[in-house]
Structures are given as C-alpha cells and as structure tokens.
Amino acid sequence: MGRFHRHADGTAHDHSGGDGHDHDDDHRDVGDHSGYDSGPLRVEVLERILGENDRTAAANAEDFASAGVSVVNLMSSPGAGKTLLLQRTLERLASTTRVGIVEGDIETSLDADRLTGLGAAVSLVNTGNGFGGECHLDATMVRSALPRLPLADLDLVIIENVGNLVCPAEFAVGEHTRAMVYSVTEGEEKPLKYPVMFRAVEMVVVNKVDLLPHLDFDLDLFLANLADVNPGVRTVLTSARTGEGVDAWCAWLTGITDS
C-alpha cells in the first residue's frame, strides 16, 4: 500500500516508478525501484480492494448514522501516545459522553486492557487473527467490531487504529472525521516524509510536549512543515502524561458529538 497514493476521486496512483510518468514535487520518488513489478494490473487490483473497502465503509457509516453516533478514526505511529491519551480522554468524558472504543492492534489485548474499566465499551480487533496481520484497520475489520459495541447507546466512537504512519490513511472505515497523534520525539520532518497521513486528518494532536525542554526539536519548523502539506489543519499541544492540553482535545471531541 505504501507505494500508492489515493486521490480524491477514489483512483489509485502507482508511485513505484513503473508507469513511465514524471511526478510533481509532491509525488516524486527517489532511489532504485527496479525491483518492483508494477503496472496497470497492480493498480487495477488495488482499485478493486479500495472499492470493496469503500462499500463496506459506506455500510458502516449508515449504521453509525442510524445509531446517531459520531466516529473518529485516530491514527499515529507506534509509541506516539494514543492509548494514554485515550485513557486521559475517558477519565474526563466518562461522566458526560457515552464513549465506545474500537481498539486495533496486530496482536495482544494490551491496549484494550488499559482502556477497560474507564467507562467505555471496548471492542478489540487483532489484525493477526483472521485478517492477515495487517498494519491498519480497514472497513471490514471495523465492521467486525461493531456487534460488540452498543452503538444505539453511545454518543462517540473512537477507533484507535494500528500504529503506522502509512497504511491507515488509505482506508476509509465509515468515520466522520480523522485525527492523528504525533509525538515531538518523532522529528520535525515527518509531515514531509509521510504527507498522505498528515493530509488525511482534520486534527493533529502534538503529544509529549512535556519533553520539549529535553529535546533538540523545533516546534515552529514542525508546524510550518505541517502547514505545507495540510494548510489550516487544527492542532492541539498535549502531554498525555501530565494532562496538559487534554481538555482542549476533549473539547474538540465534544464539539463533534454536538454538531
């Protein structure tokens, strides 16, 4: 999946260098791609996969609409702090907002266990169990989780996607909006290196800001790089460890459920 970019019209564009096209600056590949066997057949297969995913995502969206529940697809790289942020979120929202969690991981229930008992319904999806060990959740995986959530009794569902900065952005799952957690330990250049992910979201939670005094990290440069690939995207600075900025994140979530 990482060799493709999906356009707004739903078509898939092959970035592996085998189509003979010159790409603009946003789509330029570097390095030797001679080992990739790419071409029209590969793109056709990918478009069929994405087409089937979109049909299932539409069915998910219909179920969410029927239940009157708002859905956020939350993405990040591994270790950015999604699960701790969700713990802090549930601690703040449990008394006012009925929350369900779809917890996506390749293996283990470790993150689902951390969120259990905090007032939310939690439905675990291990992609290693019948889904090929994928590094993302797709619409079918999310659909498999829905019978274990009382959708009609919820206000908000947060999908904690598998930790990965590439593949999750390619797959709609029926969500209303997308957000990502980015850790300041990851470096300022990530929006430029992984633009598809950073373009795909409406909110970027810049996490672990309590570590800034101990890092050689230029926050202004990161924000400028983010603005280059996704002008106007909402941002909030947080430390899930200390609680800084978590109220602002929760206010954004509450605004989604109220809209």
MIFI-238067 format. One record per residue (C-alpha): y, x, z. Coordinates in Angstrom, 1 decimal. Layout:
N
+--------+--------+--------+
:     yy :     xx :     zz :
+--------+--------+--------+
:      Y :      X :      Z :
...
+--------+--------+--------+
***
This chain:
259
+--------+--------+--------+
:     yy :     xx :     zz :
+--------+--------+--------+
:    0.0 :    0.0 :    0.0 :
:    2.4 :    2.8 :    0.7 :
:    2.6 :    3.7 :   -3.0 :
:    4.2 :    0.4 :   -3.9 :
:    7.5 :   -1.3 :   -3.3 :
:    7.6 :   -5.1 :   -3.3 :
:   10.7 :   -6.7 :   -5.0 :
:   12.4 :   -9.9 :   -4.0 :
:   10.8 :  -11.8 :   -6.9 :
:    7.4 :  -11.0 :   -5.4 :
:    6.4 :   -8.4 :   -8.0 :
:    4.9 :   -5.1 :   -7.0 :
:    6.3 :   -1.8 :   -8.4 :
:    3.9 :    1.2 :   -8.6 :
:    5.5 :    4.3 :   -7.2 :
:    2.6 :    6.7 :   -7.7 :
:    4.1 :    8.2 :  -10.9 :
:    1.5 :    6.9 :  -13.4 :
:    3.6 :    4.4 :  -15.3 :
:    5.9 :    6.9 :  -17.0 :
:    9.1 :    5.3 :  -15.7 :
:   12.0 :    7.2 :  -14.3 :
:   13.0 :    5.7 :  -10.9 :
:   16.5 :    5.4 :   -9.5 :
:   17.6 :    7.3 :   -6.3 :
:   16.2 :    4.6 :   -4.0 :
:   12.8 :    4.7 :   -5.7 :
:   12.4 :    8.4 :   -6.6 :
:    9.1 :   10.1 :   -5.9 :
:    8.8 :   13.9 :   -5.3 :
:    5.7 :   16.1 :   -5.3 :
:    2.5 :   16.1 :   -7.4 :
:    1.0 :   12.7 :   -7.9 :
:   -1.6 :   13.8 :  -10.5 :
:   -4.4 :   12.8 :   -8.1 :
:   -3.5 :    9.1 :   -8.2 :
:   -5.2 :    6.9 :  -10.7 :
:   -2.6 :    4.2 :  -11.2 :
:   -1.5 :    1.8 :  -13.8 :
:   -1.5 :   -1.8 :  -14.8 :
:   -4.8 :   -2.7 :  -13.3 :
:   -3.9 :   -1.3 :   -9.9 :
:   -0.6 :   -3.3 :   -9.9 :
:   -2.4 :   -6.4 :  -11.1 :
:   -4.9 :   -6.2 :   -8.2 :
:   -2.1 :   -5.6 :   -5.7 :
:   -0.2 :   -8.6 :   -7.0 :
:   -3.3 :  -10.8 :   -6.6 :
:   -3.6 :   -9.6 :   -3.0 :
:    0.0 :  -10.3 :   -2.2 :
:   -0.1 :  -13.6 :   -4.0 :
:   -3.0 :  -14.8 :   -1.9 :
:   -1.3 :  -13.5 :    1.2 :
:    1.8 :  -15.4 :    0.4 :
:   -0.1 :  -18.6 :    0.0 :
:   -1.6 :  -18.2 :    3.5 :
:    1.8 :  -17.2 :    4.8 :
:    3.2 :  -20.5 :    3.5 :
:    0.4 :  -22.4 :    5.3 :
:    1.3 :  -20.5 :    8.5 :
:    5.0 :  -21.4 :    8.0 :
:    4.1 :  -25.1 :    7.6 :
:    2.1 :  -25.0 :   10.9 :
:    5.0 :  -23.3 :   12.7 :
:    7.4 :  -25.9 :   11.3 :
:    5.2 :  -28.8 :   12.3 :
:    5.0 :  -27.4 :   15.8 :
:    8.7 :  -26.8 :   16.0 :
:    8.2 :  -23.1 :   17.0 :
:   10.3 :  -20.1 :   15.9 :
:    8.4 :  -17.0 :   14.9 :
:    9.5 :  -13.3 :   15.0 :
:    7.5 :  -10.6 :   13.3 :
:    8.1 :   -7.5 :   15.5 :
:    7.3 :   -4.1 :   13.9 :
:    7.6 :   -0.4 :   14.7 :
:    5.9 :    2.9 :   14.5 :
:    3.3 :    3.7 :   17.2 :
:    4.9 :    4.5 :   20.6 :
:    8.3 :    3.1 :   19.9 :
:    8.1 :    0.8 :   22.9 :
:    7.3 :   -2.6 :   21.5 :
:    4.8 :   -3.6 :   24.2 :
:    7.0 :   -2.5 :   27.1 :
:   10.0 :   -4.3 :   25.5 :
:    7.8 :   -7.4 :   25.3 :
:    6.9 :   -7.1 :   29.0 :
:   10.6 :   -7.0 :   29.9 :
:   11.3 :   -9.9 :   27.5 :
:    8.6 :  -12.1 :   29.1 :
:    9.9 :  -11.3 :   32.6 :
:   13.4 :  -12.6 :   31.5 :
:   12.4 :  -15.6 :   29.3 :
:    9.3 :  -17.0 :   31.1 :
:   11.4 :  -19.5 :   33.1 :
:   13.4 :  -20.8 :   30.2 :
:   11.4 :  -20.3 :   27.0 :
:    7.8 :  -21.1 :   26.2 :
:    6.5 :  -17.9 :   24.5 :
:    3.3 :  -17.1 :   22.7 :
:    2.3 :  -13.6 :   21.6 :
:    0.1 :  -12.6 :   18.7 :
:   -1.0 :   -9.1 :   19.6 :
:   -2.1 :   -6.9 :   16.7 :
:   -4.0 :   -3.7 :   17.2 :
:   -6.7 :   -1.8 :   15.2 :
:   -8.9 :   -1.5 :   18.3 :
:   -8.8 :   -2.4 :   22.1 :
:   -7.1 :   -5.1 :   24.1 :
:   -4.9 :   -2.6 :   26.0 :
:   -1.5 :   -4.1 :   24.9 :
:   -2.8 :   -7.7 :   25.1 :
:   -3.9 :   -6.9 :   28.7 :
:   -0.4 :   -5.6 :   29.6 :
:    1.2 :   -8.9 :   28.4 :
:   -1.4 :  -11.2 :   30.1 :
:   -0.2 :  -12.9 :   33.3 :
:    3.5 :  -12.8 :   32.4 :
:    3.8 :  -16.5 :   31.5 :
:    3.0 :  -16.2 :   27.8 :
:    0.0 :  -17.4 :   25.8 :
:   -1.5 :  -14.2 :   24.2 :
:   -3.8 :  -14.2 :   21.2 :
:   -5.3 :  -10.8 :   20.2 :
:   -6.2 :   -9.7 :   16.7 :
:   -8.1 :   -6.5 :   16.3 :
:   -8.0 :   -5.5 :   12.6 :
:  -11.0 :   -3.3 :   13.2 :
:  -13.0 :   -6.4 :   13.9 :
:  -13.8 :   -8.0 :   10.6 :
:  -10.5 :   -7.0 :    8.9 :
:  -11.3 :   -3.5 :    7.7 :
:   -9.3 :   -1.7 :   10.3 :
:   -6.0 :   -2.4 :    8.5 :
:   -2.8 :   -0.7 :    9.7 :
:   -0.9 :   -4.0 :    9.6 :
:   -1.3 :   -7.7 :   10.2 :
:   -1.4 :   -9.9 :    7.1 :
:   -1.1 :  -13.7 :    6.9 :
:   -4.8 :  -14.3 :    7.2 :
:   -5.1 :  -12.2 :   10.3 :
:   -2.2 :  -14.1 :   11.9 :
:   -3.8 :  -17.4 :   10.8 :
:   -7.0 :  -16.4 :   12.7 :
:   -4.9 :  -16.1 :   15.9 :
:   -3.2 :  -19.5 :   15.7 :
:   -6.1 :  -21.6 :   17.1 :
:   -5.8 :  -19.6 :   20.3 :
:   -2.2 :  -20.5 :   20.8 :
:   -0.8 :  -23.9 :   21.9 :
:    1.8 :  -24.0 :   19.2 :
:    3.0 :  -27.5 :   19.9 :
:    3.8 :  -26.4 :   23.5 :
:    5.7 :  -23.3 :   22.5 :
:    9.3 :  -22.5 :   21.6 :
:    8.9 :  -19.0 :   20.4 :
:    6.0 :  -16.9 :   19.0 :
:    6.4 :  -13.1 :   18.8 :
:    4.0 :  -11.3 :   16.5 :
:    3.5 :   -7.7 :   17.8 :
:    2.4 :   -6.1 :   14.5 :
:    0.2 :   -3.0 :   14.3 :
:    2.3 :    0.2 :   14.9 :
:    3.1 :    1.5 :   11.4 :
:    6.4 :    2.1 :    9.5 :
:    5.0 :    1.3 :    6.1 :
:    2.4 :   -1.4 :    5.5 :
:    3.6 :   -4.2 :    7.9 :
:    6.8 :   -4.6 :    5.9 :
:    4.9 :   -5.5 :    2.8 :
:    3.1 :   -8.6 :    4.2 :
:    4.8 :  -11.9 :    5.0 :
:    2.9 :  -13.8 :    7.7 :
:    4.9 :  -17.0 :    7.8 :
:    7.6 :  -15.7 :   10.2 :
:   11.1 :  -17.0 :   10.4 :
:   12.6 :  -13.6 :   10.9 :
:   11.7 :   -9.9 :   11.3 :
:   12.7 :   -7.3 :   13.8 :
:   11.7 :   -3.8 :   14.5 :
:   11.8 :   -1.4 :   17.5 :
:   12.9 :    2.1 :   16.7 :
:   12.8 :    4.9 :   19.2 :
:   15.5 :    7.6 :   19.4 :
:   12.7 :   10.1 :   19.7 :
:   11.8 :    9.5 :   16.0 :
:   14.8 :   11.2 :   14.4 :
:   17.9 :   10.1 :   12.6 :
:   16.3 :   10.3 :    9.1 :
:   13.7 :    7.5 :    9.4 :
:   15.7 :    4.8 :    7.6 :
:   16.0 :    7.1 :    4.6 :
:   12.3 :    8.1 :    4.7 :
:   11.0 :    4.6 :    5.3 :
:   13.6 :    2.3 :    3.6 :
:   11.3 :   -0.6 :    2.9 :
:   10.7 :   -1.2 :    6.6 :
:   14.3 :   -0.8 :    7.6 :
:   15.4 :   -3.1 :    4.7 :
:   12.9 :   -5.8 :    5.7 :
:   14.3 :   -6.6 :    9.1 :
:   17.2 :   -8.7 :   10.4 :
:   17.4 :   -6.8 :   13.8 :
:   16.8 :   -3.2 :   14.8 :
:   16.2 :   -2.6 :   18.5 :
:   17.2 :    1.1 :   19.1 :
:   15.0 :    1.8 :   22.1 :
:   14.7 :    4.6 :   24.7 :
:   18.4 :    5.3 :   24.8 :
:   18.0 :    6.5 :   28.3 :
:   16.5 :    9.7 :   26.8 :
:   19.7 :   10.4 :   24.7 :
:   21.1 :   13.0 :   27.2 :
:   17.9 :   15.0 :   26.8 :
:   17.6 :   14.9 :   23.0 :
:   19.2 :   16.6 :   20.1 :
:   19.8 :   13.2 :   18.4 :
:   22.9 :   12.0 :   16.5 :
:   23.1 :    8.2 :   17.1 :
:   26.0 :    7.8 :   14.8 :
:   24.1 :    9.5 :   12.0 :
:   21.1 :    7.3 :   12.5 :
:   23.4 :    4.2 :   12.4 :
:   25.0 :    5.5 :    9.2 :
:   21.6 :    6.0 :    7.6 :
:   20.6 :    2.5 :    8.7 :
:   23.7 :    1.1 :    7.1 :
:   23.0 :    2.9 :    3.9 :
:   19.6 :    1.1 :    3.5 :
:   20.4 :   -2.2 :    5.2 :
:   24.2 :   -2.9 :    5.4 :
:   25.1 :   -5.3 :    8.1 :
:   21.8 :   -5.4 :    9.9 :
:   22.0 :   -6.4 :   13.6 :
:   21.4 :   -3.7 :   16.1 :
:   21.0 :   -3.6 :   19.9 :
:   20.7 :   -0.4 :   22.0 :
:   18.0 :   -0.7 :   24.7 :
:   15.9 :    1.1 :   27.2 :
:   12.8 :   -1.0 :   27.9 :
:   12.1 :    1.4 :   30.8 :
:   15.5 :    0.9 :   32.6 :
:   16.2 :   -2.6 :   31.3 :
:   19.4 :   -1.6 :   29.5 :
:   20.2 :   -3.8 :   26.6 :
:   17.2 :   -6.1 :   27.1 :
:   19.4 :   -9.1 :   27.9 :
:   21.1 :   -8.7 :   24.6 :
:   17.8 :   -8.6 :   22.8 :
:   16.7 :  -11.7 :   24.7 :
:   19.9 :  -13.5 :   23.8 :
:   19.2 :  -12.8 :   20.1 :
:   15.7 :  -14.3 :   20.5 :
:   17.1 :  -17.3 :   22.4 :
:   19.6 :  -17.8 :   19.5 :
:   16.7 :  -18.0 :   17.1 :
:   14.9 :  -20.8 :   19.1 :
:   18.2 :  -22.7 :   19.4 :
:   19.0 :  -22.6 :   15.7 :
+--------+--------+--------+
***
